[in-house]
Amino acid sequence: MSKSSHSSMVTVFAGLVALSALPALGWTQIVPTADPVNTAYGGPVNFDFGTAQVSNGGGGPDEGTAVGIATVTPDLVTSVSGSAVDPASSQGSRLAAHTSATATLYYYFTVYGPSAGVSVPLLISATAGASANGVTGSTADGAGVVSWAANGKVVGQLNTGVTCVGASCTANTSTLGVPAGDEIAGKGISIENVPFTTTSLAANSTTPSYASYAEIEAGGTLNDGSGSFSAFADPVIEIDPGWLATHPGYYLVFSSNVTAPAGTGTGPGTGSRGVPEPGTLLLALMGIAGVMLWPRRRVASAAA
């Protein structure tokens, strides 16, 4: 082995020893826990992912039946449905069967990167829909809502709702912070790539961030009669891919137990694209060192 090869190996080994002696800095990233709620009128209130379901009878004999279902899923979809059947003799009575259901999810997201305090442009795509069918005296309504907040302030909202009184139904939709012409025809109402920004944290930060979050809510009610309702809301958030191409190293981390939607700059769950653990980094550097030294060993052997 040549003197230069031996010197390089000593230098690399010394560097690895020094690296292994570094204290474990703030490698663990912390984000708030998701806050899902799903409930059906008369049934349990579930502060967790899953489904709440209830079957209601009217207040007396022959007062009809009603069913309500509410679901919150880890991949950021909320949905509800409900139906009721009341015999004509009970319609108009306060004892008639009725039901309501709501499904709500607040989830938090944080951008990490090489520098803290950077304004990172994000994009949101979302779909929300609702339907209702009021028959023989019932009042039914459903609504799906997606709203998003950056730095603690609501900056956008997508809402669709349908209300039926008897056989008369009225559909309504509204948006906040959505550029004109960005709505897409289809079931309910959809938007794509609505821009907004949030502020980054340093990659080694361990301070929770409550600054940016999204609320996804679906709800519906059915009163006095026979009818049905349903509603859903479903968002996707991502870092603007054009900005990310010129600002590498920034990535989204989502609330604990939430499955990250497919998107640029996102990682699964709490974010696998974070800073590597010190042990992983050490192994990587050892591998690089081996690759760098291998050709020099071959040259030295050939010259011997």
C-alpha positions in Angstrom: 0.0 0.0 0.0 1.3 3.4 -0.9 1.9 6.2 1.6 -0.8 8.3 0.1 -3.4 5.5 0.4 -2.4 4.9 4.0 -2.6 8.6 4.8 -6.1 8.8 3.2 -7.3 5.9 5.3 -6.0 7.4 8.5 -7.7 10.8 7.7 -11.0 9.1 6.9 -10.8 6.9 10.0 -10.1 9.9 12.2 -13.0 11.8 10.6 -15.4 8.9 11.3 -14.3 8.6 14.9 -14.9 12.3 15.3 -18.3 12.0 13.7 -19.3 9.1 15.9 -18.5 11.2 19.0 -20.9 14.0 18.0 -23.9 14.4 20.3 -27.3 13.3 19.1 -28.8 16.7 18.1 -32.5 17.3 17.5 -33.1 14.5 15.0 -36.6 13.6 16.1 -39.3 15.8 14.4 -42.5 16.5 16.3 -45.8 17.5 14.9 -49.2 17.8 16.5 -51.5 14.8 16.6 -54.5 14.6 14.2 -57.9 15.4 15.7 -60.6 13.3 14.1 -64.2 13.3 15.3 -67.1 11.2 13.9 -70.5 11.0 15.4 -74.0 10.0 14.4 -77.0 11.5 16.3 -77.9 9.3 19.2 -74.8 7.2 18.9 -71.2 7.4 20.2 -68.8 10.3 19.6 -65.6 8.8 18.4 -62.4 10.9 18.8 -60.5 8.6 16.5 -60.3 7.3 12.9 -63.1 4.9 12.0 -66.9 4.9 11.7 -69.7 5.9 13.9 -73.1 4.4 13.2 -76.5 4.6 14.8 -80.0 3.3 14.1 -82.7 5.4 15.7 -86.3 4.5 16.3 -89.0 7.2 16.6 -90.4 8.3 19.9 -93.3 5.9 19.9 -94.9 3.0 18.1 -95.0 3.4 14.3 -92.8 6.4 14.4 -90.3 5.2 11.8 -86.6 4.4 11.8 -83.5 6.3 10.8 -79.8 5.4 10.2 -76.8 7.7 10.3 -73.2 6.8 9.4 -70.0 9.0 9.7 -66.5 8.0 8.7 -63.0 9.5 9.1 -60.1 7.8 7.4 -56.3 8.2 7.9 -55.9 9.2 4.3 -57.8 12.5 4.9 -61.3 11.6 3.6 -64.4 12.3 5.6 -67.9 11.1 4.6 -71.4 10.8 6.0 -74.7 9.3 5.0 -78.1 9.0 6.5 -81.7 7.8 5.7 -85.0 7.7 7.4 -88.4 6.1 6.8 -91.4 7.5 8.6 -95.0 6.3 8.0 -97.4 9.0 6.9 -99.2 8.8 10.3 -96.1 10.0 12.2 -95.0 12.8 9.8 -95.3 16.2 11.4 -94.8 14.7 14.9 -91.8 15.8 16.9 -91.5 12.1 17.9 -90.8 11.0 14.3 -87.5 9.3 13.6 -84.7 11.6 12.5 -80.9 11.4 12.2 -77.8 13.5 11.7 -74.2 12.6 11.2 -70.9 14.6 11.1 -67.3 13.6 10.4 -64.5 16.1 11.0 -60.8 15.9 10.8 -58.3 18.6 11.7 -54.8 17.6 10.6 -51.6 19.6 10.9 -48.7 19.8 8.5 -45.3 21.3 8.8 -42.6 22.1 6.2 -39.0 21.3 7.2 -35.9 22.3 5.3 -32.4 23.6 5.3 -33.5 26.9 6.7 -36.2 28.1 9.1 -38.5 31.0 8.3 -38.6 30.4 4.6 -42.0 31.1 2.9 -42.7 27.8 1.1 -45.4 27.8 -1.6 -47.9 24.9 -1.2 -50.7 23.7 -3.5 -54.0 22.2 -2.5 -56.3 20.0 -4.6 -59.7 19.1 -3.1 -63.1 17.6 -3.9 -66.2 18.0 -1.8 -69.7 16.7 -2.6 -73.2 16.4 -1.2 -76.6 15.0 -2.1 -80.0 15.0 -0.4 -83.4 13.6 -1.2 -86.4 14.8 0.7 -89.6 12.8 0.3 -93.1 13.2 1.8 -92.6 16.0 4.3 -88.9 15.5 5.2 -86.2 18.1 5.4 -82.8 16.7 4.4 -79.5 18.4 3.8 -75.8 17.5 3.4 -72.6 19.5 3.1 -68.9 18.8 2.4 -66.3 21.4 3.5 -62.5 21.6 3.1 -60.7 24.6 4.6 -57.0 25.3 5.0 -55.0 27.6 7.2 -51.5 28.9 7.0 -49.7 30.5 9.9 -52.8 30.1 12.0 -55.2 32.0 9.6 -57.8 30.4 7.3 -56.8 31.4 3.8 -59.0 29.1 1.7 -62.2 27.1 1.7 -64.2 24.8 -0.6 -67.8 24.2 0.3 -70.6 22.3 -1.4 -74.1 21.8 0.0 -77.5 20.5 -1.0 -80.8 21.2 0.9 -84.1 19.4 0.2 -87.4 20.4 1.7 -90.0 17.9 0.6 -89.4 17.4 -3.1 -87.7 20.7 -3.5 -83.9 20.7 -3.5 -81.4 23.6 -3.7 -77.8 23.1 -4.5 -75.2 25.7 -3.4 -71.4 25.9 -3.6 -68.9 28.5 -2.4 -65.2 29.0 -2.3 -62.8 31.3 -0.4 -59.3 32.0 -1.6 -59.8 30.0 -4.8 -58.7 31.7 -8.1 -61.5 32.4 -10.5 -62.0 29.7 -13.1 -60.2 27.0 -11.1 -63.3 25.0 -10.3 -63.7 21.7 -12.2 -67.0 20.2 -13.3 -67.9 16.9 -11.8 -69.5 15.4 -8.8 -69.8 18.1 -6.2 -67.1 20.7 -6.6 -63.4 20.3 -7.2 -60.3 22.5 -7.2 -56.8 21.9 -8.3 -53.5 23.5 -7.4 -54.7 26.4 -5.4 -51.6 28.3 -4.1 -50.9 29.3 -0.6 -47.8 29.5 1.6 -46.5 28.4 5.0 -43.3 29.1 6.9 -40.6 26.4 7.2 -38.9 25.0 10.3 -35.2 24.0 10.4 -34.7 20.3 9.6 -33.4 19.6 13.1 -36.2 21.4 14.9 -38.0 19.6 17.7 -40.6 22.4 18.3 -44.2 21.4 17.3 -45.8 23.6 14.7 -49.5 24.4 14.9 -49.3 27.1 12.3 -50.7 25.2 9.3 -53.6 22.9 9.3 -56.6 21.7 7.2 -60.1 21.0 8.3 -62.1 18.4 6.4 -65.8 18.1 7.4 -68.9 16.3 6.1 -72.3 16.6 7.7 -75.9 16.0 7.1 -79.3 15.9 8.8 -82.7 14.4 8.1 -85.9 15.5 10.0 -89.5 14.4 10.0 -90.3 12.2 7.0 -88.6 9.8 4.6 -85.5 10.8 2.7 -81.7 10.5 2.6 -78.5 12.5 2.6 -74.8 12.0 1.9 -71.6 14.1 1.8 -67.8 13.8 1.6 -64.7 15.9 1.5 -61.2 14.9 0.4 -58.0 17.1 0.1 -54.4 16.7 -1.1 -51.6 19.1 -0.1 -48.2 19.3 -1.7 -45.2 21.6 -2.1 -45.2 23.5 -5.4 -43.1 21.2 -7.6 -41.7 24.1 -9.6 -40.4 25.8 -6.4 -39.2 22.6 -5.0 -37.0 21.9 -8.1 -35.0 25.1 -7.4 -35.1 24.7 -3.6 -34.2 21.1 -2.8 -34.2 19.8 0.7 -37.7 21.0 1.8 -40.4 18.4 2.6 -43.8 18.1 4.3 -44.4 16.3 7.6 -48.0 15.4 8.5 -49.8 14.8 11.8 -49.1 11.6 13.6 -51.1 8.6 12.3 -52.2 10.4 9.2 -51.4 8.8 5.8 -49.8 11.5 3.6 -51.6 11.9 0.3 -49.7 11.4 -2.9 -47.9 14.7 -3.8 -44.6 16.3 -4.4 -42.4 16.8 -1.4 -44.4 14.6 0.9 -43.4 11.5 2.8 -45.5 8.7 4.3 -46.9 9.1 7.7 -44.8 11.5 9.8 -42.4 12.0 7.0 -39.7 9.6 5.9 -37.8 12.3 4.0 -36.4 13.9 7.1 -32.9 14.2 8.3 -31.2 10.8 8.5 -30.3 9.3 11.9 -26.7 9.8 13.0 -26.0 6.0 12.7 -27.4 6.0 9.1 -25.2 9.0 8.2 -22.2 7.3 9.7 -22.7 4.1 7.6 -23.2 6.2 4.5 -19.9 8.0 5.0 -18.1 4.8 5.6 -19.4 3.4 2.3 -18.3 6.5 0.4 -14.9 6.3 2.0 -14.6 2.7 0.9 -15.5 3.6 -2.7 -13.0 6.4 -2.7 -10.1 4.3 -1.5 -10.7 1.1 -3.6 -9.2 2.4 -6.9 -6.1 3.7 -5.1 -5.5 0.3 -3.6 -5.7 -1.3 -7.0 -3.1 1.1 -8.5 -0.8 0.6 -5.6 -1.0 -3.2 -6.0 -0.3 -3.1 -9.7 2.8 -1.0 -9.1 4.3 -3.4 -6.5 
